[in-house]
Amino acid sequence: MRKILFISLGCDKNLVDSEEMLGLLAKHGYQIIDDETYADIIVINTCCFISDAKEESIQTILEMAEYRKAGSCKVLAVTGCLAQRYQEEIAKEIPEVDVILGTTAVEEMIEALEAALGGSHYEKYADLDYLPQIPAKRILTTGGHYAYLKIAEGCDKHCTYCIIPKLRGRYRSVPMERLLEQARTLAEEGVRELILVAQETTIYGQDLYGEKSLHRLLEQICKIPELTWIRVMYCYPEELYPKLIDTIRKEPKICHYLDIPIQHASDRILKRMGRKTSRSELEQMITGLRQEIPDIVLRTTLITGFPGETQADHEELLEFVRAMQFDRLGVFAYSPEEDTPAAVMEEQIPEEVKEARRAELMELQQEISMRKGEARIGQTLFCMVEGAIPQESVYVARTYADAPDVDGYLFVNTGEPLMSGDFVSVEVTEAMEYDLIGNLIGEPRDEYSQ
């Protein structure tokens, strides 16, 4: 049996691709291991969305190429966004790579590995309009109690800083019946929280059904009895629509949480970014959401140091963040990407200015987050157990306000034994900048509560 090490880099959408490829490999008899020194085959699913991700992918390939040189690894395969974007460079500069598969060629994994084991170099880049479908059960890497459901591929927005449409193609919704089958299978396998992701979730179904249909998909997923939480990520602000908001408000399984990347608040910079909203529209959207769903938790991401951003633009963004009081917020320093309009714009900002502005925004958000955390003290929160801290009577949990890997945690003090995936009630006793501490109340339970 061939032993295979699989390394997944980048975002949660990429992770879904990795889990599907792992399922395909397991179905065909490959043994999945976690030690590169014993691997016959090493597969790296790469990311190149920003420069840091690109560097991580390249460094990982070079490190794994050493095992290929040494002969312990018989096949080195590279898939994903870096493979799609830089296939010629990888083949030329890193000859140890035997297999290069683009973003829509993941179904070719078994054929590619068998060819490489037979001594052939294998490259495949399917049409970016193609929507892959791997006929195998995913192998979850998230612990089994939560999972991501990728509801669409690609993007049509063409923001001036973003390379995704050239790597992933146009927006293609996954047919609803296929998604519901995946969701039911995941739930039957023990998944309690399902997290809907795509480059943009809000326009799901428009290409297939002639109208935005995310609310319809959510209504059907809510009928799956084993699921307790359903979370929606990556909603573009201009695409939010009344039926979707109403569905989130009235369906008890849907977390009152939305991730809405806005990127900036200066109208001038938003226009240069190719974004479709103005500051006033963003303010109206945020105010409206909080009126419709008073306990909604809003997460956003910002880009600082975009070409042409003045100190006045930065000050406006600070004032906007101060006024909007986002519950969760991440800030990225602008990264110029090849083949994007923003990369050749005039007035590129020095790195030290980008980082200083990023730090100022994060310092402000830290203050906001601390105040919001302190307001939770004394509240009883329903949360999902993620794991335990060894040698301590403390468990790590998440509330409806916390998406995995990007938000904070609730640390639960208890002498009771808990399992990952348990839902428990916790009284909050302390707050930190991004995390909470509390005491367990009662026994684990399944009924949902915001």
N, C-alpha and C positions, 0 to 999 in steps of 0.2 A: 504494500500500500504506500503510495507516494505521500510524503509529509509536506505540508504546505503552510507557510507563514503568510498571513494577510495583514497588511498595514493600511489603515484607513486614515486619511488626512482631510482636513477641511471641515465643511459645514455638515449640518444634519441631513441635507438633501443627498450629499455625497455618501453619508453613512448608510442611507437606505440602499443606494447602489451597491455598497460594499456588502451589506447583509444579504442582498439578493444574490450576489456573486458567490458568497460563502455557501448559501443554500444550494446553488447549482453545483459547486465543487463537492459538497458533502453527498449530494444525490448521486454523483458519478464516482464515489468511492475514495475521494481524497481525504486524508486525515489532517484535520486542522490542528496546528500546534502553535505555541507562543514563544518558541526559542529559535532564533535564526541560526544558531550553530548546528541544529539538527535538521534544518529544512532542506528538502530536495528542491523545492520551488518557493520563491518569494514573489509575492504580488504586492505592488504599492499602488493604491488608488489615490491619485494626487489632486492637489488644489493649486490654483494660481490666480485667485481672485484679486489679491493685493500682493505687493512685493514681499512682505514677510511670509506669506503662504507659499509663494513661489520659491523663496530661498529654502524654506523648510522641506518642500518637496524635492528640490534638487539635492540638498544635503542628505536626505534620507536615501535617495537613489544611489548616491555616491558611496554611502556607508554600506548599503546592501551589495553594491557591486564588488566590494572587497571579498565577500563570501563566494561570489561567482568566479572571481579571479582565482581564489584559493582552491576551487573545485568542489567544495562541500555542497554548494548550491548548483544544481544542474540547469535551472531555468530562472531567469529574472524577468518579470513582467511588469510593465508600467501601464496603468489605465487612468481614466479620468481627464480632468481639465488640462493639466500640463501636457499629457499625451496628445490631446486633441490640438492644442495650440502650438506645441513645439516638437511635433513628431520628427521632422527632418533633423533638427538640432540634437535631439536625444539619440537618434540612430547614428549620427556622425560623431558626436562628442563622447558618448558613453557606449562603446561597442559591446560592453558586457550585457546590455539589455537585449534580451532575445525576443520579447513580445511587446508590441506597442498597440494598445486598443483605444480608440477615441471614445467620446462620451456616449455615442449611440451604438457602439459595437460590443457592448458587454455580453451579449448573448453568444458571442464567438469565443468565450473564454476557454471552454473545453477543447474545441477544435484547435485553438491557438496553442494551448499548452501541449497537446499531443504532438502537434507539428514541431514545436520547439524541442520536445524530448527526443524527437526523431532527427534532430540536427538542423531544422529549418528555421530561419528568421521569419517572424510573422508580424505583419502590420495590417490593421483594418480600421478604416474610418467610414462609417456608414453615413448616409444622408442625414443632415441635421434636422430635417423635417420628420424623420422616422421616430416613432415612439417605441422603445424597446419593451419587451414583455418576457421576463424570465420565468419559464414554467417550473418553478421549484419553490419550496417553502423556505422563507427567510430564516437565517440563523441570527437571532437577536444578540446584540452586543451591549444592550442597555441594562441588563440585569433581569429582564423578563417581565417586570411589573409595569413598565411604560414602554411605548414604542412610537416611532414616527411613521406617519402615513403620507407619502409624497403624492399629492393629488394632481400635479401638473408638471410639465417639463418646459424649460425655455422661458423666454421673456420677449415682449414686444415693445418695451418702454424706451429703450435706447437712450438712457441717461448718458450724459457726455463723459462721465468718469468710468463707466462700467463696460467690461468686456464680455459679460455673460451671454448676450445674444449671439456673439461670434463663437462661443464655446458650446452653447447648449441649444441654439436654434430658436425658432419662433415659439410662441406659447402654444402648447398642446395639452389640453386637459385629458386626464386618464378617464375613460368611460366609468360612469357611476357604478355599474354592476360589477366591474372589476374591483373598484375600491371597496365596495361593500363586502365582497367575498374576502378580500384581504383583511378588512376590519374584523369580520366574524372569526376568521381563522386566528388572528392575533388574540382576540378576546378569549377564545376557547383554550388557547395555550397559556392563559394566565395574565395577559396584559390588562391592567386596570385603568390606565390613563393613555389615551390616544391623542397624539399631537399632530395636527394637520399642518403640513409644510409644502412650500413650492417657492419659486422665485417671487411669485405673487399669488396669494390664495384668493383674493377678493373677486377676481374675474373668472373664477372657476366655472366651466361649463358654457361660457359665452360662445366659444368656437364650436362646440358640439351641439348645443341645444338652442342656440339663438338668443340666449339671455343669461345673465348671471344666475348661477344655480348653486352657490355655496350653501345657501340656506336650506335648499332641498336635500343636499347631501348630508348636512348636519342633522336634519330631522330624521333621516333614515338611520344614521349612525346612532342616534340617541335611543333607538329601539333595541339596540343590542344589549341584552340584560346584564352581561358580565362587566360591562364598562361602567366606571364610576365617574371619571372625569374625561372631558373632551376639551382640548385646548386648540386655539387657532393662532397661528403665527403669520407674520409677513403680509399684513394688510396694507395696501397702498391707500393713503388718505382720501384721494380723489375718487376711489372706486367703492368706498363704503356705501351701502344703500339701505333703505329703511327695512326691507324684509329681512336682511341679514341681522341688523341690530335688534329687531323684534324677536327673531329666533333665539339669539344669544340671551336676551332678557327673559324669555318665557320658558326655555328648556332648562330644567334644573341640573342636567348633567354637564352643560357647557360652562366652563369656567368663565367667570366675569373678569376676563383678562384679554387684552388685545395688544399685539406687537404691531406698531404702526411706524415704520421708518419714515422720518420726515426730512432728514439730512441737514436742513438749515431753516432759518426764519427770515433772513433778508430776502426781499423780493428780487433784488438784483442778482444775488448769488443763486437763488432757486432757478431763475431764468437761465443763467449760465450753465447750471447743472442739467438743464433739460427737464426739470421737474414740472409738474402740472398744477401745482397749488401755490397760492400766495399766503402770506402771513395771516391775513384776515380770515381767509378760508380755513386755515389750520386752527385758528382760535375758535371759529364757529363750530368746527367739527369736534374739537375737544370738549367745548362747553356743552354741545348737544349730547355727546356720549355720556357725560357725567349727569346730565339731567335725566336721560332715559334710563341709565343704569347707575344709580348713585354709588354702589360699592365697586364699580369697575376699576381694575388696575390697568394703567396704561404704561406700556414700555415703548421707548423709541430709540433710534440711533441717529447720531449727528456726524457730519464730516467737518473738520476744522482745517483751516489753511488751504481751502480750495483756491485755485488760481484767481487772482483779482480780489480776494477777500481783504478788505481794509480793516483797520482797527475799529472803525465805526460799525462795519458789518459784524465784527466779533462782539462788540458791545451790545448790539441789537440782539444777537443770539443769546448772550448772557441774560439780558433783560427778559427775553421771551421765556427762557427756561425758568427764571425766577418767578415769572407770572403764572406759567402753566403748571408748575409743581408736579412734574412727571413722577410716577411711582418708581419707575425703573428707567435708567438711561445709560447708554454706552456712547463713547466718543472715539472716533478714529481720526488720526491725522491723515490728510489726503495723500494718496499714493498714486503717482502718475503711471498709468498703464499703457503699454504700447498699443497702437492702433485705436486709441480712443481720442475723440476731439479735445478733451481737456488736457491731454498730455502735451499738446502743441500750442495751447493757449499762452498768450503773453501774461506777464505778471505772476509767474510762478513764485510761491512763497518759500522762503528759507526754512529748512528743517527745524532749526531751533525756534523759530516763530510758531510753526505748526504745533510743536510739542508744548511750548509755553501756553498757547491758547487752549490746547487740549487739557492740560493740567488745571487751568483755571476753571474750565467748565466742569471737570470731574470733582474739583474741590467744592464748587457750588452744589453739585448734585449730592455729594456726600453729606452736606449739611441738611439738604432737603430730605434725604433718605433717613438720616438720624432722627429728625423730627417726626417723620411718618412712623418710624419704628417705635419711638417713645409713646406715640398715640395708641399703639396696640397693647401697651402694658395693661394688664387686667382683663383683656379680652380672652375669650375661649375660641380657639381656631381649630378647624377640621384640617387634618394634614395627612400626607402619605409618608410612611417610613421609607427611607432610602438605604439605611444601613446603620451600623453601630461603630462607635469609637472604641477600639480595643482597650481592654483593661479598665474601662470606665463604665459606669451605669448611665451612659449617655447615648442616645440615638440621634441620627441625622434625619430630618424630615423636611418636606416642602409643603407649603400651603397652596391654595389656588392662585395666590399672588406670585408664585415662583415657578418659572420654567426651568427645566434642568439645564445645568452647565452655564447658564447666563445670569441667573438671579441668585438670591441669597438662600439661606437655610434657616430652619427652626430647630435648635438643639433641644432635645427632650430629655429631661431628667426623670429617670424611673428605675426601680429595681425589678420591674416586670419584664419578662422576656417578650420581645417583639420581633416580627419578621419583616423583611423588606417587602413592600407592597401592602402592608397593613394600613388601614385608615384609623386614626385615633384622634381624640380631642385633647387639646393642650391649652392650659392657661399660661399666657405670656407673663413672665416675671421680669425680664430684662431685655434691653435693646442695644445693639451695636450699630455701626454705620450701615451695614447691609444685612445683618443677621439678627435673629431673635433667639431668646432662651426661655424655656417654659417647663412646666410640670405636667405629667400625664394625668388625665382625668378619666376614670372609668376604663372600660375594656375596648379593644379594637372593634370597629363596626364598619358596616358597608354603606349605610344610607348617606346620601350626599347632603352636604351643607356648605354654603358659601362661608 
